[in-house]
Structures are given as C-alpha cells and as structure tokens.
C-alpha cells in the first residue's frame, strides 16, 4: 500500500500541473546533418493520482485539452499562474460543447459524492459512532456544491487548489504511515519477547543485534545527486566510461519519456544502484518497505536541492546548475534510515498506549454486543414459551369446539328433549365457563 501511495504521489503533481500537452525539449543535434522529420508528440496518458476524485480530475483535464483556445493557453502557462487561478479565467472562452460536457461531469461527480456520503453516514450511524459532518463536507472541497448543475470558473479553481494541497500532503502522510509501520514492528517484537522465557529471550535479543549489525555492514552510499553517485549510474547502469561523464548527456539519457524534465519516477530510478548496496530481498535483515522509504528520502533530498521552482520536476537548466555547485563534488556519505531514528521511546509509548486504548474499545464493544446477544436470546426464549402456550391453548379450544359440535349433532339427530339433557348441557356450560369461553354457551341457546 505504501509503495502504491508513493507511485501515486510521484505522478500526481505532474498531472496537476496540467502540462500534459507540452512537447519534449529537443535534444541538440548536429545541424550539418539532415534533420529527420519530427513526429508531433501527443500528450502522455494521465496517471492516477490516488485522490478520491481522481477520475473527475482527469476527465476535466481531458475535455479542457480538447478545446483549442484553452490548450494554447495551457501550453504558455507556468505553474504559478495555474496555482493562482489565472488559467481558470480562460474557462469562459471554452467552446459550448465542451462546457456542456464539463457540466455533465460535475453532475455525475455530485451524484457520486452524495452516494458516498450517504454510505459513510449509514455505516458510522449503524456502528453507533458519532457522524463527523465536517469531515464528510470536506469531500466536496474540490467543487462548488452550492451550484450542482454547471461547471464554472470557481469549480476549476477549487479543483486545482484541492489537488495541489492534497498531493503536497502525500509525502507527509507517507512518512507518518512509515513511522507507524516501524513502531508497530518494534511493538510486536517487544511483545514476543515478553512471552518468552529468559533463555529464549536472550537468544532472540542476540539474533536481533546480529541482524542490525549485518544490515549496517554495507559499502559506502554516495550522496544522492552527487557527482560520484551519477558517475556510478553512468558506469554501471549505462555501461559508459566514467572519465567521459557529461551531465547534459546523462540528463537526456535518463529523461525516459523525452519531455525535457526528470520527474519523480525518473529520479528515483537513479538511486537503484545505491539501494542495492544496502537492501537485498533475499536477506533476513533487509526490509523492502524500508528500502522504498529510503528511495523516497533520496528523491526528496534531490528535489529540495535541485528543483528551484518547486514544481516537482527537474528541468535541464536546473540540473546543469546543480552540477556546478560545490556540493556536487563533495564526497559525503549518505546517512541511511538505521542511522536516523524515526521515533523516540516516548513516541513509542504513546503509540502503544493508543493501541491499548483501541483494543480496550474493541473489547468493550465486543462485551456490549455479547450482552445484547444474550438479551435477545432470552427474549427469544420467552417468545417461544409464549408461542408454545398459545398453541396448547388453541389446541384445547379446538377440542372443546369439536365436542360442542358433536353434542349439538346428537341432540339434533335424536330430538332428545332438553329436559333430559339438561344435566349434560349444564356440565358443558361449566366447562366452557371454566375455560373463559362464555361465547360458546350461545351455541346451546
């Protein structure tokens, strides 16, 4: 799940920046040679962002790009203009047919959100939990829900701002998730130790320390984005002589989609050789989840150093400028995760207390449900007893009815004078009255 979140975060802001239709920066060629006929590059396929409104976001972008006027404005826009809403104003000039389709997309999104919120409301209410209406309303932040029928400038503004904010929070959320993962791993290890005898506990502790030392014993990790690190990729991955290293050529070789930028995915691919020095999926001591976190830390470091305009893309000019800095030639070793503790003992205790509270809440809820079940079973037994009593009474009454019918038939058939059958009738009447069936007496009068 974390790997998926990482992949979604990588491609998200590339999509958000709306530069889907910008053609790649051409690579310099020898002008003395004949130029081959250039093929026009279409926009790359939009990647999923992981946002709950991802489909709506991509479909809006797709239809806006189909409008020639908006597409032209998009090509000439920069990231800052897009964030400030300058591009959104061009929506008023989009062709009527595309505006109509955008209206339909918004209505579909409104219906989807209504169904989603209703489902969440029913689930939370059914579990006896208080419904957080503010959290539910946040599901609508990417559009103007006060106008549910038409897609306007405000809707495009909200969509851009919401996607920008949500995607920028991806890295923070991912770090928090990884931190919880590490604390849970340590918590489970300590719990296992508690259930061991003294001898097994010592063996386990010794094995744990041995694995830590083994994991820490690895070759030097070059600083991400440094000259040594890039030259190593140049030599081992590209198969070229490190003495012939050329930053501009390196950039163009690793701009795999040829768009003139190194995006987050292309950057992370550069760190594979460094990560292989530390992590091996065959080794017990190496955690592949930690490897992906290390990869992302490296990418963030390079972005912070090189991406001067903070658009999460490294242009050729930014890359070349970074290679001219003093830091580019430094020989510092990269500090790995095991050299940088992610949490303190106090944070771990708070995490364990949180787990204990959650477990107590679950146990409490389980006891309540068990009690409710026992009460329902008791009521069911009472209802079954009442039903059995009613069935027995009904059977008895039926027998009385049959008896009365037989007596009436006998009296009618033999024309027996009532004076001679008075004793029998009086006995039957007493029996009926005893059974609270006074209305049966009417059968004899």
QUITA-V819256 format. One record per residue. N is the residue number from 1. PHI is phi in whole degrees, 0 to 359 (999 if undefined). OMEGA is omega in radians with two decimals (999 if undefined). Layout:
n->N phi->PHI omega->OMEGA
n->N phi->PHI omega->OMEGA
//
This chain:
n->1 phi->999 omega->3.12
n->2 phi->295 omega->3.14
n->3 phi->295 omega->3.11
n->4 phi->297 omega->3.11
n->5 phi->300 omega->3.12
n->6 phi->296 omega->-3.11
n->7 phi->296 omega->3.14
n->8 phi->293 omega->-3.14
n->9 phi->294 omega->-3.12
n->10 phi->299 omega->-3.03
n->11 phi->271 omega->-3.00
n->12 phi->299 omega->-3.06
n->13 phi->287 omega->3.03
n->14 phi->297 omega->3.08
n->15 phi->294 omega->-3.08
n->16 phi->300 omega->-3.08
n->17 phi->298 omega->3.07
n->18 phi->65 omega->3.11
n->19 phi->268 omega->-3.08
n->20 phi->286 omega->-3.04
n->21 phi->252 omega->-3.13
n->22 phi->283 omega->-3.13
n->23 phi->283 omega->-3.08
n->24 phi->289 omega->3.07
n->25 phi->288 omega->-3.08
n->26 phi->291 omega->3.09
n->27 phi->279 omega->-3.13
n->28 phi->298 omega->3.13
n->29 phi->229 omega->3.11
n->30 phi->289 omega->-3.05
n->31 phi->289 omega->3.12
n->32 phi->284 omega->-3.14
n->33 phi->268 omega->3.11
n->34 phi->294 omega->3.13
n->35 phi->277 omega->3.06
n->36 phi->291 omega->3.14
n->37 phi->295 omega->-3.08
n->38 phi->277 omega->3.07
n->39 phi->266 omega->3.13
n->40 phi->287 omega->-3.12
n->41 phi->274 omega->3.07
n->42 phi->278 omega->3.13
n->43 phi->294 omega->3.11
n->44 phi->294 omega->3.11
n->45 phi->296 omega->3.14
n->46 phi->288 omega->-3.11
n->47 phi->263 omega->3.12
n->48 phi->291 omega->-3.10
n->49 phi->262 omega->-3.08
n->50 phi->88 omega->3.10
n->51 phi->285 omega->-3.11
n->52 phi->290 omega->3.09
n->53 phi->250 omega->-3.07
n->54 phi->303 omega->-3.09
n->55 phi->297 omega->3.11
n->56 phi->300 omega->3.14
n->57 phi->300 omega->-3.09
n->58 phi->292 omega->-3.13
n->59 phi->290 omega->3.08
n->60 phi->298 omega->3.13
n->61 phi->299 omega->-3.11
n->62 phi->301 omega->-3.10
n->63 phi->284 omega->3.07
n->64 phi->294 omega->3.14
n->65 phi->291 omega->-3.14
n->66 phi->284 omega->3.12
n->67 phi->276 omega->-3.07
n->68 phi->302 omega->-3.11
n->69 phi->296 omega->-3.11
n->70 phi->293 omega->3.14
n->71 phi->297 omega->3.13
n->72 phi->294 omega->3.11
n->73 phi->296 omega->-3.14
n->74 phi->295 omega->-3.13
n->75 phi->296 omega->-3.08
n->76 phi->265 omega->-3.10
n->77 phi->273 omega->3.01
n->78 phi->251 omega->-3.04
n->79 phi->299 omega->-3.09
n->80 phi->294 omega->3.10
n->81 phi->298 omega->-3.14
n->82 phi->295 omega->-3.12
n->83 phi->295 omega->-3.10
n->84 phi->279 omega->3.06
n->85 phi->88 omega->-3.13
n->86 phi->294 omega->-3.14
n->87 phi->290 omega->-3.10
n->88 phi->299 omega->-3.12
n->89 phi->296 omega->3.13
n->90 phi->288 omega->3.13
n->91 phi->299 omega->-3.12
n->92 phi->296 omega->-3.10
n->93 phi->259 omega->3.12
n->94 phi->287 omega->-3.08
n->95 phi->302 omega->-3.07
n->96 phi->304 omega->-3.11
n->97 phi->299 omega->3.14
n->98 phi->288 omega->3.09
n->99 phi->297 omega->3.11
n->100 phi->298 omega->3.12
n->101 phi->293 omega->3.09
n->102 phi->296 omega->3.07
n->103 phi->299 omega->3.13
n->104 phi->296 omega->3.13
n->105 phi->299 omega->-3.13
n->106 phi->293 omega->3.13
n->107 phi->297 omega->3.09
n->108 phi->297 omega->3.13
n->109 phi->294 omega->3.10
n->110 phi->298 omega->3.13
n->111 phi->296 omega->3.13
n->112 phi->298 omega->-3.12
n->113 phi->293 omega->3.11
n->114 phi->299 omega->3.13
n->115 phi->295 omega->3.14
n->116 phi->297 omega->-3.11
n->117 phi->293 omega->3.10
n->118 phi->298 omega->3.13
n->119 phi->297 omega->3.12
n->120 phi->296 omega->3.14
n->121 phi->297 omega->-3.13
n->122 phi->295 omega->-3.12
n->123 phi->294 omega->-3.12
n->124 phi->294 omega->3.12
n->125 phi->294 omega->3.13
n->126 phi->293 omega->3.13
n->127 phi->271 omega->3.13
n->128 phi->77 omega->-3.13
n->129 phi->268 omega->3.09
n->130 phi->290 omega->-3.11
n->131 phi->282 omega->3.11
n->132 phi->272 omega->-3.07
n->133 phi->292 omega->3.13
n->134 phi->295 omega->3.12
n->135 phi->295 omega->3.13
n->136 phi->293 omega->-3.13
n->137 phi->293 omega->3.13
n->138 phi->295 omega->3.10
n->139 phi->297 omega->-3.09
n->140 phi->261 omega->-3.01
n->141 phi->294 omega->-3.07
n->142 phi->275 omega->3.06
n->143 phi->209 omega->3.13
n->144 phi->269 omega->-3.06
n->145 phi->284 omega->3.09
n->146 phi->288 omega->3.06
n->147 phi->240 omega->-3.00
n->148 phi->278 omega->-2.96
n->149 phi->251 omega->-3.05
n->150 phi->233 omega->3.13
n->151 phi->268 omega->-3.06
n->152 phi->242 omega->-3.14
n->153 phi->303 omega->3.14
n->154 phi->298 omega->3.12
n->155 phi->295 omega->3.13
n->156 phi->292 omega->3.08
n->157 phi->300 omega->-3.13
n->158 phi->296 omega->-3.13
n->159 phi->297 omega->-3.14
n->160 phi->294 omega->-3.10
n->161 phi->295 omega->-3.13
n->162 phi->295 omega->-3.13
n->163 phi->295 omega->3.11
n->164 phi->300 omega->-3.11
n->165 phi->295 omega->-3.08
n->166 phi->294 omega->-3.12
n->167 phi->288 omega->3.11
n->168 phi->291 omega->3.11
n->169 phi->277 omega->-3.09
n->170 phi->301 omega->-3.10
n->171 phi->298 omega->3.13
n->172 phi->297 omega->3.13
n->173 phi->298 omega->-3.14
n->174 phi->294 omega->3.10
n->175 phi->298 omega->3.13
n->176 phi->297 omega->3.13
n->177 phi->295 omega->3.12
n->178 phi->293 omega->3.11
n->179 phi->298 omega->3.09
n->180 phi->296 omega->3.11
n->181 phi->299 omega->-3.12
n->182 phi->293 omega->3.13
n->183 phi->292 omega->3.10
n->184 phi->295 omega->3.12
n->185 phi->298 omega->3.13
n->186 phi->291 omega->3.11
n->187 phi->299 omega->-3.14
n->188 phi->295 omega->3.11
n->189 phi->297 omega->-3.14
n->190 phi->293 omega->3.10
n->191 phi->294 omega->3.09
n->192 phi->297 omega->3.14
n->193 phi->297 omega->-3.13
n->194 phi->297 omega->-3.08
n->195 phi->269 omega->-3.14
n->196 phi->257 omega->3.01
n->197 phi->282 omega->-3.02
n->198 phi->300 omega->-3.10
n->199 phi->294 omega->3.14
n->200 phi->294 omega->3.14
n->201 phi->295 omega->3.12
n->202 phi->295 omega->3.12
n->203 phi->296 omega->-3.13
n->204 phi->294 omega->3.11
n->205 phi->296 omega->3.13
n->206 phi->295 omega->3.12
n->207 phi->296 omega->3.14
n->208 phi->298 omega->3.13
n->209 phi->294 omega->3.10
n->210 phi->296 omega->3.13
n->211 phi->294 omega->3.11
n->212 phi->296 omega->3.14
n->213 phi->294 omega->-3.14
n->214 phi->295 omega->3.13
n->215 phi->293 omega->-3.11
n->216 phi->284 omega->-3.12
n->217 phi->272 omega->-3.11
n->218 phi->213 omega->3.11
n->219 phi->297 omega->3.14
n->220 phi->299 omega->3.09
n->221 phi->261 omega->3.14
n->222 phi->292 omega->3.12
n->223 phi->296 omega->-3.13
n->224 phi->302 omega->3.12
n->225 phi->84 omega->3.13
n->226 phi->280 omega->-3.14
n->227 phi->298 omega->3.14
n->228 phi->299 omega->-3.11
n->229 phi->293 omega->-3.13
n->230 phi->290 omega->3.11
n->231 phi->295 omega->3.11
n->232 phi->296 omega->3.06
n->233 phi->296 omega->3.13
n->234 phi->304 omega->-3.08
n->235 phi->278 omega->-2.98
n->236 phi->275 omega->-3.12
n->237 phi->270 omega->-3.09
n->238 phi->267 omega->3.11
n->239 phi->71 omega->-3.11
n->240 phi->247 omega->-3.13
n->241 phi->286 omega->-3.13
n->242 phi->300 omega->3.11
n->243 phi->291 omega->-3.13
n->244 phi->262 omega->-3.07
n->245 phi->301 omega->3.11
n->246 phi->227 omega->-3.06
n->247 phi->304 omega->-3.10
n->248 phi->295 omega->3.10
n->249 phi->295 omega->3.11
n->250 phi->301 omega->-3.13
n->251 phi->301 omega->-3.07
n->252 phi->292 omega->3.11
n->253 phi->292 omega->-3.06
n->254 phi->259 omega->2.95
n->255 phi->277 omega->-2.92
n->256 phi->296 omega->3.13
n->257 phi->263 omega->3.04
n->258 phi->64 omega->-3.11
n->259 phi->264 omega->3.12
n->260 phi->86 omega->-3.14
n->261 phi->222 omega->2.92
n->262 phi->261 omega->3.11
n->263 phi->273 omega->-3.04
n->264 phi->295 omega->3.12
n->265 phi->294 omega->-3.14
n->266 phi->294 omega->3.09
n->267 phi->294 omega->-3.08
n->268 phi->296 omega->3.11
n->269 phi->296 omega->-3.13
n->270 phi->288 omega->-3.03
n->271 phi->263 omega->-3.05
n->272 phi->301 omega->-3.11
n->273 phi->298 omega->3.11
n->274 phi->293 omega->-3.11
n->275 phi->293 omega->3.13
n->276 phi->293 omega->3.07
n->277 phi->289 omega->-3.02
n->278 phi->253 omega->-2.98
n->279 phi->239 omega->3.07
n->280 phi->222 omega->-3.09
n->281 phi->299 omega->3.14
n->282 phi->277 omega->-3.07
n->283 phi->268 omega->3.14
n->284 phi->297 omega->-3.03
n->285 phi->281 omega->-3.06
n->286 phi->256 omega->-3.12
n->287 phi->256 omega->-3.08
n->288 phi->290 omega->3.04
n->289 phi->294 omega->3.09
n->290 phi->294 omega->3.12
n->291 phi->298 omega->3.14
n->292 phi->293 omega->3.06
n->293 phi->295 omega->3.10
n->294 phi->297 omega->3.12
n->295 phi->299 omega->-3.13
n->296 phi->290 omega->3.06
n->297 phi->298 omega->3.11
n->298 phi->296 omega->3.14
n->299 phi->297 omega->3.13
n->300 phi->298 omega->3.13
n->301 phi->298 omega->-3.13
n->302 phi->295 omega->3.13
n->303 phi->299 omega->3.13
n->304 phi->296 omega->-3.10
n->305 phi->275 omega->-2.94
n->306 phi->251 omega->-3.04
n->307 phi->282 omega->-3.01
n->308 phi->289 omega->-3.13
n->309 phi->266 omega->3.01
n->310 phi->57 omega->3.08
n->311 phi->258 omega->3.14
n->312 phi->63 omega->3.04
n->313 phi->224 omega->3.10
n->314 phi->255 omega->3.11
n->315 phi->278 omega->3.12
n->316 phi->298 omega->-3.13
n->317 phi->295 omega->3.10
n->318 phi->295 omega->-3.13
n->319 phi->295 omega->-3.13
n->320 phi->295 omega->3.12
n->321 phi->296 omega->-3.14
n->322 phi->293 omega->-3.12
n->323 phi->287 omega->-3.14
n->324 phi->264 omega->3.12
n->325 phi->280 omega->3.12
n->326 phi->297 omega->-3.10
n->327 phi->299 omega->-3.09
n->328 phi->297 omega->-3.08
n->329 phi->263 omega->-3.12
n->330 phi->292 omega->-3.05
n->331 phi->256 omega->-3.10
n->332 phi->299 omega->3.09
n->333 phi->270 omega->3.14
n->334 phi->284 omega->3.10
n->335 phi->275 omega->-3.09
n->336 phi->277 omega->-3.07
n->337 phi->302 omega->-3.09
n->338 phi->292 omega->3.09
n->339 phi->266 omega->-3.12
n->340 phi->230 omega->-3.12
n->341 phi->305 omega->-3.08
n->342 phi->273 omega->-3.06
n->343 phi->209 omega->3.10
n->344 phi->262 omega->3.09
n->345 phi->297 omega->3.12
n->346 phi->295 omega->3.10
n->347 phi->296 omega->3.11
n->348 phi->294 omega->3.11
n->349 phi->297 omega->3.11
n->350 phi->297 omega->3.11
n->351 phi->296 omega->3.13
n->352 phi->294 omega->3.08
n->353 phi->295 omega->3.09
n->354 phi->297 omega->3.09
n->355 phi->297 omega->3.14
n->356 phi->296 omega->3.12
n->357 phi->296 omega->3.11
n->358 phi->297 omega->3.13
n->359 phi->295 omega->3.11
n->360 phi->297 omega->3.12
n->361 phi->297 omega->3.13
n->362 phi->294 omega->3.13
n->363 phi->296 omega->3.12
n->364 phi->297 omega->3.12
n->365 phi->296 omega->3.13
n->366 phi->296 omega->3.11
n->367 phi->295 omega->3.11
n->368 phi->297 omega->3.12
n->369 phi->294 omega->3.11
n->370 phi->295 omega->3.12
n->371 phi->296 omega->3.10
n->372 phi->298 omega->3.13
n->373 phi->295 omega->3.13
n->374 phi->296 omega->3.12
n->375 phi->296 omega->3.11
n->376 phi->295 omega->3.11
n->377 phi->295 omega->3.12
n->378 phi->295 omega->3.11
n->379 phi->296 omega->3.12
n->380 phi->295 omega->3.10
n->381 phi->296 omega->3.11
n->382 phi->296 omega->3.12
n->383 phi->296 omega->3.11
n->384 phi->296 omega->3.12
n->385 phi->295 omega->3.11
n->386 phi->297 omega->3.14
n->387 phi->296 omega->3.12
n->388 phi->296 omega->3.11
n->389 phi->297 omega->3.12
n->390 phi->295 omega->3.11
n->391 phi->296 omega->3.13
n->392 phi->295 omega->3.13
n->393 phi->295 omega->3.13
n->394 phi->297 omega->3.11
n->395 phi->296 omega->3.13
n->396 phi->297 omega->3.14
n->397 phi->296 omega->3.13
n->398 phi->297 omega->3.11
n->399 phi->296 omega->3.12
n->400 phi->297 omega->3.13
n->401 phi->299 omega->-3.14
n->402 phi->296 omega->3.13
n->403 phi->298 omega->3.13
n->404 phi->298 omega->-3.14
n->405 phi->297 omega->3.14
n->406 phi->298 omega->-3.12
n->407 phi->297 omega->3.12
n->408 phi->298 omega->3.13
n->409 phi->295 omega->3.14
n->410 phi->298 omega->-3.12
n->411 phi->298 omega->-3.11
n->412 phi->293 omega->-3.05
n->413 phi->291 omega->-3.07
n->414 phi->265 omega->3.13
n->415 phi->51 omega->-3.11
n->416 phi->287 omega->3.12
n->417 phi->301 omega->-3.10
n->418 phi->295 omega->-3.13
n->419 phi->295 omega->-3.13
n->420 phi->276 omega->-3.13
n->421 phi->251 omega->-3.10
n->422 phi->301 omega->-3.13
n->423 phi->298 omega->-3.12
n->424 phi->295 omega->-3.13
n->425 phi->295 omega->-3.14
n->426 phi->296 omega->3.12
n->427 phi->292 omega->3.12
n->428 phi->294 omega->3.14
n->429 phi->297 omega->3.11
n->430 phi->298 omega->3.14
n->431 phi->295 omega->3.13
n->432 phi->294 omega->3.13
n->433 phi->295 omega->3.10
n->434 phi->299 omega->3.14
n->435 phi->271 omega->3.14
n->436 phi->61 omega->-3.12
n->437 phi->240 omega->-3.08
n->438 phi->301 omega->-3.07
n->439 phi->293 omega->3.08
n->440 phi->291 omega->-3.13
n->441 phi->300 omega->-3.13
n->442 phi->298 omega->-3.14
n->443 phi->295 omega->-3.04
n->444 phi->257 omega->-3.11
n->445 phi->237 omega->999
//
